[in-house]
Amino acid sequence: VTAPVQPVQSPVTAEARAAQEAAEKMVAEGVLCSTGYAGYWCHCCSVHCSSSRAWKQHAASAAHGKAGQAVVGDGDGTANPWGHGTARWLKQFPRRQGGTLEVSSKYFDLDDRQQVLLRQYLAHAFHDDPDLLKAFDVLLQRAAKHLRVKELFETIEVWKKVVSHLLKSNELRKSSDLPLVSRIYDIASGHGLLAVLLAYRFPTMKVLALDREKRDGFAHYVEAVNDFGKALPGAETCLANLSFEVADFNRWSWEDENVDVGRALICVHGCNELNLAVLQRATEAEAVWLVVPCCIRDGLGQVSVRSPSLEGSDDTRHALLCGVVAAEFRATAVSCIDRCITNRHLVIQGDAQNAAKSPVATVEK
């Protein structure tokens, strides 16, 4: 009888072993969802929970035992887990079959640990800004029905991209003696939270949210930020620079035609023709722009993306079409937010003023 050959194992550092044990602990407690499951999967008990309510009941059951609090801490901000990346923690929230966040989940649908995680995310994203955190504390408690968890993550992650792009664009424009961006247009604004955050971040710029209808949640967002935000000298409120206009973008025109005004056009999840309409308007106005396309119908651009091999591969087709758009409008960068938030996660950005000087786009992580 021949003894079985033992596999040679590579040495494992104490740090790597500790990280692995921590990950296994979270999986065992059901905190991490398995890829492909909508809701929650407890590896310890081999139980699938299709909703946050079902997960709460399972986590409180005798079979599962009391869930530990060591995973996310007590929410006091002393060791914010979001400082080590987003993917690991986003997977702890309710998700759909495809792995992206559940679109209908709201704050009060989350269990206690998920609520702690969400608040820690806000603290990390806003750099512990006390005014914004107070405003969102009010929003989470009083206007939760208007604020979906998926939309919150999506908006803030895109907001960070827009802020970085505007700051970088104005630096380049200043060095080239070009008009600095002083007006931001959030096209197809939807709930309007992105426009609110941009107006708060850039208090000296005018921010216009534009959509065919004005949702009820917008007033709640503005009220909460105005209640805690500090107004500039001479301004009545913190968001005195923010306005909302109900209009069809295709029939809408600038408030003035001053070519010396620096503009930025933002469009998040505009469908089909709207993406190209926004980019065309940005090109004509020599504006800074950033889009996160939702739907791009084949044939809208100058290049057709058609192949039997792409059937059933919507992500690949969408990525290729985004590349076509980026090339056609001479984007300066293509990046993304975490795909766990949305499968329409690609961000395309550029500046029509500097397009000729920066003809090659960079791909950012």
N, C-alpha and C positions, 0 to 999 in steps of 0.2 A: 504494500500500500504506500503510495507516494503522498507525502504530506502536501497540502495545498500551498502554493507559492504566495507568500504575503506581498501585497503591493507595496512598493516603495513610496513613502509619503514625504512630501517636501516639508521642511520645517515651517511651523506656523508661529508668527510672532504673537506676543501677549496682546498687543493692540488689535491685531486681526481677529484673534480668538474672542476677545471681549466684544468686538463689533458683531461677530457672527452670533454669539450668544444673545446679544441684545436683540438682533433681528429675529432669531428663533423665538425669543420670549414674546415679541410683538405678534408674530404669526400665531403662536400658540394661544394667545389671548384673543385672537380674532380681530385685532386692531387693523391688520393689513388684509386687504381683499386680494383674492387670487385673480390673476388676469383672466378676463373672460366672464367673470361673474358679475351680475348686477346686484348690488347690495353688499352683503357681508358673508364671508366664509370663515368659520371657526375651524382651523386645522386641528385644534386640540380635541374637539368633539365631533368633527366631520359633519357639521351642520351648516346648511346654507340658510341665511336669513335674507328675505327679499326686500325688507324695509327696515327703516331705523327703529320702528316700534317693535318689530320682531326681534331685532338685535338686542334691544333693551331688555326684552323679556328673557331672552336666552342668557345674556350676560348676568342677569340677576338670579338665574336658576341655580339650584343646588348642584346640578350636574356640572355646570361650568365653573362655579365657584366665584368668589368675589374678584372682580377685575381690579388689577393694581393700578395705582396712580403714577408709578415710576416712569411710564412711557413718555408722557408729555409734561410731567411736572405739575405744579399747582397753578400755573398761569401767572405767576408773579413777575415774569420777565427775566428772572435771574439766569436762565439758560434757555434762550429761545431756540427751539429746534429748527426753525426755518432758516437759520443762518447757515445750515449745511446743505441747502438745496430744497427744491419744492417737490420733486417727483415722489419721493418716499412718503411724504406726508399727505399729498393730495389723494393718494390711494386709500387713505383712511376714511374718505368721505363717500357717501352713496354714489354708486356709478352704474352706468348702463351696461348692456351686454357687450358693447364694443370697447369698453374700458374708459370712456369719457364720463365726466361728472353728470349725474342725474340732473336734467334741466328743470325739474319742478321743485326740488328740495329747497326749503327755506330754513331760516335759523332755528326755529322751534321744532323742526323735524329732526334735528341733530341730537345725539345723546350728549351727556355732560362732557365727555372727553373731547368730542368733536367741537363743541362750543368753545372749549378752552383753546384748542388748536386754532380755531378761526380767529379768536381774539389775539392769539400770539402772532398769527400771520399779519393781522392789521398793524400790530405794534412794530413788527419787523419791516413791513412795506412802507410805513409812514415814519420810520426812524424815531419812533416813540414821540411823535408830535402830539402834545397833550390836547391841543384844540381839536385836531382831527379825530383823535381817539375818543374824546368826549362826545363829539358829534355822532360818530358811528355807534357808540354805546347807546345813544338815544334812538338811532335808526334801527338797531337790532332789536330793541325792546318795543318800540312804538310803531314802526313802519315795516315790520318783518314781512308782512304780506306783499309788499311791493319789492322786496329785495331777495332775489333768488341767489343761492350760494354759488351756483355756476356763473351767473352774471357778475357777481361780486369779484370772484377770482379773475375772471376774464377781463373785466374792466380795469382792475388795478394793474394786472400784468401788462396790458396794452398801454395804460397810462405811463408806466415806467419807461416803456419804449418811446413813447411820444416825447416825454420830457427830455430824455437823453438826445433824441434826434433834434429837437428844437434848440437845445443848448449848443450842440455841435454845429448846427447849421448857422446859428447867429455868430458863432466864433469865426466860421469861414467867411460869412458875409461881411463881417466887420473888417477882416483882413483884406478883403477885396473891395472895400468901400461900396458895398451894396446895401440896399434898404434892409434894416433888421426887421424880423418878424414882429409885428405889433398887434396882429389880429389873427385869431384862430377860429376856424369854422369846423364844427363837428357835424358832418353831413350824415343824414339818416341816424340821428342821435339816439332814437329809441327811448330808453328810460332816462337818458340825460346825465347819468352819473359821471361819465367820462368828462363831459363839459364842465360839470361842477368841480371836479378834481383839478382840471386844467386851469380854471379860473382862480382856484385857491392857490395853486402853485405859481401862477404867473399873474399876480394882482395888477401889474401895470399894463397888461395886454387885454384887449377886448376879446371876449369869447362869445361866439354865437352858436347855439344849438339849433339845428334845423331838421325838421321832420314833418311828415304829413299830418301828424296828430301829436298832441301833448299829453303824455301819460300822467296819471295822478301822482305817481311816485316822485316826479321831478320836484314838485312843490315841497314835499317832505325833505328831500335831500338839501334843497336850498335853505329851508328854514333851520334845519339842524346845524349846518355849517355856519350860517349867519349868527346863530345863537352863541356859538363858542369861538368863532374865528374873529381875528382882530382886523378892523377896517383901516385902510390907509388914511392918512390925514386928509380931511376934506371930503371923504366918502362916508355915506350914511351906513353902509353895511360892508361886511367882508367881501361879499360877492356882487358888489355894485358894478363890476365889469362884465357881468354875465347876463345874457338875454336869451330868450327862446323865441323862434319864429316858426309858425306853422305855414309851411309852403311846400310845393313840389319843386325839387331841385332843378328839374329841367326847365321850369318856367321862372325860376328865381334869378335875380340879378344882384350884383354888388350894391351896397348902400351908396357907394360912390365909385367912380372910375379912375381914381387917383393912382397913376402908375408908380408913384413913389412910395406907396404903402406896401410894407412887407407883409405878406399873407401866408398862412399855413392851412391847408385843407386836410382834414382827417376823415376817413370813412372806415368804420369797422363793420364788417359783415354786410356790406352792400351787395345786392344781387345783380348778376348779369350786367346789363347796360350801365347801371349806376356806377360801377367801378371805373369804366372807361370814360364816362361823362365827367366824373370828378377829376380824373387824371388829365383829361383834355382841358378842362377849365383851369387846372393848376398850371398846365403848360402855357396856356394863353396868358395867364396872369404872372408868369415867371415866379410861381409860388413854391414854397416848401410843401411836401406832401407825404402822407403815410396812409396806406390802405391795408386792411386785413380782409382779403376777398372771401366771400362766402360761396357764391355760385359764379362760375365763369362758363358760359355756354360755348361750346366749340364753334368756331367760325366768327366769334366776335373780334378776335385779333387777326393779325396778318398771317399767322401760322396755324395750320390745322393740326390737331392732336387726335389722330384716329388710328386704332390698331386693334385687331381681335384679341391680341395678347393683353390689352389693358382692360378688357371686360372683367368686372368684378374687382378691379384694383382702383377704386375711386381715389385713394390717397395719391397714387402715382400720377394719375391723370391730372388731379388738382395741382400737384406740385409742378408738373410740366407746364400747365397753363399759366401758373403764377410766374414761372420762368420766362414764358413768352411775353407776359405783361411787363415784367421787369426789364427785359431787353428792349421792348418797343418804346418804353417811356424813359429809358436810360436811368434806371434806378441806381442809387449809390450803395445800397445794401439790401440784403434779404436775410431776415432772421426769423425767429419763431418764439412763441410762448409754449409752455408745456402742453403736449398733446393730450395729457390726461384731462385738461380743462375742456378742450374742444378739438375736433378733428379738422377744423378750419383754423389752423394755428399759425400759418405762415404770414409774416409781416414784410411788406415791401415798402421801401421808403426812398425818397429822393428830393432833389431841389432843382427845379427847372432853371434857376439862375445859374447854377454851377454844373448843369448836365454836360455842357460841352467840355468843361475842364475835367470832369470826372466820368468818362464814358464807360468805365468798367465797374460793375457792381461787386461788392464784397459779400461773402456769405458768412454770417455771424451765427454763433451758437445761441 
